[in-house]
Amino acid sequence: MSEPVVGQRERRVAGRAAQPPSPGSVWRRPWLPYALLALPFAIYGTFVLYPLALTVRLSFYEWDGLTAPSFTGLANYVDLARDDTFVAALTHNGVFLIFYTVLPVALALGLTVLLTQEGAVRGLGVYRIGLFVPQVMPMVVVGVIWRWMYSPVDGAINELLGLVGIAATPFLGNAGTALPAVGLVASWVQYGFALVLFMAGVQSIDRSLYDAASVDGAGMWAKFRYITLPGLRGPIVVATTVSMIAALRVFDLVFVMTRGGPAQRTTVVAFEIYQRAFVLREVGGAAASATVLVVAILVLSRLVLRFQEAP
């Protein structure tokens, strides 16, 4: 006599309940991704989004940090557009883009080509560590060291120039040399980051491409142009984006080495924000400056990322 249909159904249900869930079934819950993102989003919103929104809001007010703020609309932004000091600071950040981005990326590409030549360099790990050391040093320490090296009295650079008969030069005190002097220090610090990215990227390129190019008689430049450079497109975009952001938000190096001098020739936007907020007590103007800086970073970052997205 056949078993009742109801009994068969109950046995099947009981059998499925006794089986352990498959690993993939645990993640097939629509609420789980949101639950996992809740804590990171809460932290990000508390420490990034909320301060950013508050800064944008304060940029529409006139406030000294003590008394009640008064709404002024776009007056702070109009004042920034008319402020020659802020325009000069923004221009100096544009110059720092060369020292933070163009020079380090170009130098790192050249070193990558030299250090990745097969059998050309022994002890490659030592070179990687040595060339990356400036990147991990605190910027305050870097600024103090290079300020001493640039010293016209007993600085190492002027001592070396004196050996070849060149008179001592106050590099950080001269209006014409202060900005390039600080910029070269930034290039020295920044190129190590790009170098590590590029050398890691070269290792992911198929070596058979270089072997085939050698068989066809391609030289070092041809291999770099047609194999290495296209293969490093992603690392180049990452290095350019990170270095560009560092150039736009530079503060500590300028603060330690020159304090924006001489004659405000090394003033940058981040230093202007500090001056307005904590020295001049113009919190609204400082918030407007910070908002402009954030917008500039977002726009330039988007332009660089579009290069990576292009076919």
C-alpha positions as CSV (number, residue, x, y, z in Angstrom):
1,M,0.0,0.0,0.0
2,S,1.5,3.4,-1.0
3,E,2.4,6.0,1.5
4,P,0.0,8.9,1.8
5,V,1.0,12.1,-0.1
6,V,1.0,14.2,3.0
7,G,3.5,11.9,4.7
8,Q,5.9,12.0,1.7
9,R,5.8,15.8,1.7
10,E,6.6,16.0,5.4
11,R,9.6,13.7,5.0
12,R,11.0,15.8,2.2
13,V,10.6,19.0,4.2
14,A,12.3,17.3,7.2
15,G,15.1,16.1,5.0
16,R,15.8,19.5,3.6
17,A,15.8,21.0,7.1
18,A,18.3,18.5,8.3
19,Q,20.8,19.3,5.5
20,P,23.4,22.0,6.2
21,P,23.0,25.2,4.2
22,S,25.3,25.6,1.3
23,P,28.0,28.2,1.6
24,G,26.5,30.4,-1.1
25,S,23.0,30.3,0.3
26,V,24.1,32.3,3.4
27,W,25.0,35.3,1.2
28,R,21.8,35.1,-0.8
29,R,19.9,37.4,1.5
30,P,18.9,40.9,0.2
31,W,19.5,42.6,3.6
32,L,23.0,41.2,4.2
33,P,25.0,43.6,2.0
34,Y,23.3,46.6,3.6
35,A,24.0,45.2,7.1
36,L,27.7,44.7,6.3
37,L,27.9,48.3,4.9
38,A,26.0,49.9,7.8
39,L,29.0,50.3,10.1
40,P,31.5,51.5,7.5
41,F,29.0,54.0,6.1
42,A,28.2,55.2,9.6
43,I,31.9,55.8,10.3
44,Y,32.4,57.4,6.8
45,G,29.4,59.6,7.3
46,T,30.4,60.7,10.7
47,F,34.0,61.6,10.0
48,V,33.8,62.6,6.3
49,L,30.4,63.4,4.9
50,Y,29.1,65.3,8.0
51,P,32.2,67.5,8.4
52,L,32.2,68.2,4.6
53,A,28.5,69.2,4.7
54,L,29.1,71.4,7.7
55,T,32.1,73.1,5.9
56,V,29.9,73.8,2.9
57,R,27.2,75.2,5.1
58,L,29.7,77.4,7.0
59,S,31.0,78.8,3.7
60,F,27.7,80.8,3.4
61,Y,28.1,82.5,6.8
62,E,30.4,85.1,8.3
63,W,31.7,83.7,11.6
64,D,34.7,84.4,13.8
65,G,34.3,81.1,15.7
66,L,33.0,82.7,18.9
67,T,29.9,84.9,18.2
68,A,26.8,83.9,16.4
69,P,27.3,83.3,12.7
70,S,25.4,85.5,10.2
71,F,24.3,84.4,6.8
72,T,26.0,86.1,3.9
73,G,25.2,83.9,0.9
74,L,27.9,83.8,-1.7
75,A,29.8,86.8,-0.3
76,N,32.7,84.6,0.9
77,Y,33.1,83.1,-2.6
78,V,33.0,86.6,-4.2
79,D,35.7,87.8,-1.7
80,L,37.9,84.8,-2.6
81,A,37.6,85.6,-6.3
82,R,38.7,89.1,-5.6
83,D,41.5,88.1,-3.2
84,D,44.8,88.2,-4.9
85,T,46.4,86.2,-2.1
86,F,43.9,83.3,-2.5
87,V,44.3,83.4,-6.3
88,A,48.1,83.3,-5.9
89,A,47.8,80.4,-3.5
90,L,45.7,78.5,-6.0
91,T,48.3,79.3,-8.7
92,H,51.0,77.9,-6.4
93,N,49.1,74.7,-6.0
94,G,49.0,74.5,-9.8
95,V,52.7,74.8,-9.9
96,F,53.0,72.1,-7.2
97,L,51.1,69.8,-9.6
98,I,54.3,69.7,-11.7
99,F,56.5,68.9,-8.7
100,Y,54.1,66.4,-7.1
101,T,52.8,64.7,-10.2
102,V,54.6,65.3,-13.5
103,L,58.2,65.0,-12.3
104,P,57.7,62.1,-9.8
105,V,55.8,60.0,-12.4
106,A,58.3,60.7,-15.1
107,L,61.2,59.9,-12.8
108,A,59.5,56.7,-11.6
109,L,58.9,55.6,-15.1
110,G,62.5,56.1,-16.0
111,L,63.7,54.2,-12.9
112,T,61.3,51.4,-13.6
113,V,62.7,50.9,-17.0
114,L,66.2,50.8,-15.7
115,L,65.5,48.6,-12.7
116,T,63.4,46.0,-14.5
117,Q,65.9,45.3,-17.2
118,E,66.6,41.6,-17.0
119,G,70.0,40.9,-15.4
120,A,70.9,44.6,-15.3
121,V,70.4,45.2,-11.5
122,R,71.3,42.9,-8.6
123,G,69.7,43.2,-5.3
124,L,66.5,44.7,-6.6
125,G,64.7,44.5,-3.3
126,V,67.4,46.8,-1.7
127,Y,66.8,49.4,-4.3
128,R,63.1,49.3,-3.9
129,I,63.3,49.8,-0.1
130,G,65.9,52.6,-0.4
131,L,64.0,54.5,-3.1
132,F,60.7,54.2,-1.1
133,V,62.2,55.5,2.2
134,P,61.3,59.2,1.5
135,Q,57.7,58.3,1.0
136,V,57.3,56.8,4.5
137,M,59.2,59.6,6.3
138,P,57.0,62.1,8.2
139,M,56.7,65.3,6.2
140,V,57.5,67.4,9.2
141,V,60.8,65.6,9.5
142,V,61.5,65.9,5.8
143,G,60.8,69.7,6.0
144,V,63.1,70.2,8.9
145,I,65.9,68.2,7.3
146,W,65.7,70.0,3.9
147,R,65.3,73.4,5.6
148,W,68.7,72.8,7.2
149,M,70.1,71.5,3.9
150,Y,69.0,74.7,2.1
151,S,70.5,76.9,4.8
152,P,72.9,79.5,3.3
153,V,75.0,79.4,6.5
154,D,75.9,75.7,7.0
155,G,73.5,73.9,4.7
156,A,74.8,70.8,2.9
157,I,73.7,72.1,-0.5
158,N,75.4,75.4,-0.3
159,E,78.5,73.7,1.1
160,L,78.6,71.5,-2.0
161,L,78.1,74.5,-4.3
162,G,80.9,76.3,-2.5
163,L,83.3,73.5,-3.5
164,V,82.8,74.4,-7.2
165,G,83.0,78.2,-6.6
166,I,79.3,79.0,-6.4
167,A,78.3,81.6,-3.8
168,A,75.8,80.6,-1.1
169,T,72.2,81.2,-2.0
170,P,69.3,81.5,0.4
171,F,67.1,79.2,-1.5
172,L,64.1,79.4,0.9
173,G,64.5,83.1,1.5
174,N,64.7,84.1,-2.2
175,A,61.4,84.9,-3.9
176,G,62.5,83.4,-7.1
177,T,63.8,80.1,-5.7
178,A,61.6,79.4,-2.7
179,L,58.8,77.7,-4.6
180,P,61.0,75.5,-6.8
181,A,63.1,74.5,-3.8
182,V,60.1,73.3,-1.9
183,G,58.7,71.6,-5.0
184,L,61.9,69.6,-5.6
185,V,61.6,68.3,-2.0
186,A,58.1,67.2,-2.8
187,S,59.3,65.4,-5.9
188,W,61.9,63.6,-3.9
189,V,59.3,62.4,-1.5
190,Q,56.6,61.5,-4.0
191,Y,58.4,59.5,-6.7
192,G,58.9,56.5,-4.4
193,F,55.2,55.8,-4.3
194,A,54.9,55.8,-8.1
195,L,58.0,53.7,-8.4
196,V,56.6,50.9,-6.3
197,L,53.3,50.9,-8.2
198,F,55.1,50.8,-11.6
199,M,57.5,48.1,-10.6
200,A,54.6,46.0,-9.3
201,G,52.7,46.7,-12.5
202,V,55.6,45.6,-14.7
203,Q,55.7,42.2,-13.0
204,S,52.1,41.6,-14.1
205,I,52.9,42.2,-17.8
206,D,53.3,39.0,-19.8
207,R,57.1,38.4,-20.3
208,S,56.4,36.7,-23.6
209,L,55.6,40.1,-25.1
210,Y,59.1,41.3,-24.3
211,D,60.6,38.1,-25.7
212,A,58.6,38.5,-28.9
213,A,59.7,42.1,-29.2
214,S,63.3,41.1,-28.8
215,V,63.0,38.6,-31.5
216,D,61.6,41.3,-33.8
217,G,64.6,43.5,-33.0
218,A,62.8,46.0,-30.8
219,G,65.0,48.2,-28.6
220,M,64.5,49.5,-25.1
221,W,62.5,52.5,-26.2
222,A,60.2,50.5,-28.4
223,K,59.5,48.0,-25.7
224,F,58.8,50.8,-23.3
225,R,56.5,52.6,-25.7
226,Y,54.5,49.7,-27.0
227,I,54.5,47.2,-24.1
228,T,55.5,48.8,-20.7
229,L,53.6,52.1,-21.0
230,P,50.3,50.5,-22.1
231,G,50.7,47.8,-19.4
232,L,51.2,50.5,-16.7
233,R,48.1,52.5,-17.6
234,G,46.3,51.6,-14.5
235,P,49.2,52.2,-12.1
236,I,49.9,55.5,-13.8
237,V,46.3,56.7,-13.3
238,V,46.5,55.7,-9.6
239,A,49.9,57.4,-9.1
240,T,48.8,60.5,-10.9
241,T,45.5,60.8,-8.9
242,V,47.1,60.3,-5.5
243,S,50.0,62.6,-6.3
244,M,47.7,65.2,-7.7
245,I,45.6,65.2,-4.5
246,A,48.7,65.5,-2.4
247,A,49.7,68.6,-4.5
248,L,46.4,70.3,-4.0
249,R,46.2,69.6,-0.2
250,V,49.9,70.2,0.6
251,F,50.4,72.1,3.9
252,D,52.9,70.5,6.3
253,L,55.9,70.9,3.9
254,V,55.1,74.5,3.3
255,F,54.4,75.3,6.9
256,V,57.6,73.8,8.2
257,M,60.0,75.1,5.4
258,T,58.7,78.6,4.6
259,R,55.5,79.4,6.4
260,G,54.2,80.7,3.1
261,G,57.1,83.1,2.5
262,P,59.0,84.9,1.4
263,A,56.4,87.6,0.4
264,Q,53.7,84.8,0.2
265,R,55.6,83.2,-2.8
266,T,55.0,79.7,-1.4
267,T,51.5,80.2,0.0
268,V,49.1,77.4,-0.9
269,V,45.4,77.0,-0.4
270,A,45.7,74.7,2.6
271,F,47.9,77.3,4.3
272,E,45.4,80.0,3.4
273,I,42.7,77.9,5.1
274,Y,44.8,77.7,8.2
275,Q,45.5,81.4,8.2
276,R,41.9,82.4,7.8
277,A,40.5,80.0,10.3
278,F,43.0,80.2,13.2
279,V,44.9,83.5,12.7
280,L,42.4,85.9,11.1
281,R,39.4,84.2,12.7
282,E,37.5,84.2,9.4
283,V,35.9,80.8,9.7
284,G,33.4,81.4,6.9
285,G,36.2,82.4,4.4
286,A,38.2,79.4,5.5
287,A,35.2,77.1,4.9
288,A,34.7,78.7,1.4
289,S,38.4,78.1,0.6
290,A,38.2,74.5,1.7
291,T,35.1,74.0,-0.4
292,V,36.8,75.4,-3.5
293,L,39.8,73.1,-2.8
294,V,37.5,70.0,-2.5
295,V,35.7,70.9,-5.8
296,A,39.1,71.3,-7.5
297,I,40.3,67.9,-6.2
298,L,37.0,66.2,-7.3
299,V,37.1,67.8,-10.8
300,L,40.8,67.0,-11.5
301,S,40.4,63.4,-10.1
302,R,37.5,62.8,-12.4
303,L,39.4,64.1,-15.4
304,V,42.3,61.7,-14.6
305,L,39.9,58.7,-14.1
306,R,38.3,59.4,-17.4
307,F,41.7,58.7,-19.0
308,Q,41.6,55.2,-17.5
309,E,38.0,54.7,-18.7
310,A,38.9,55.8,-22.3
311,P,39.4,52.9,-24.7
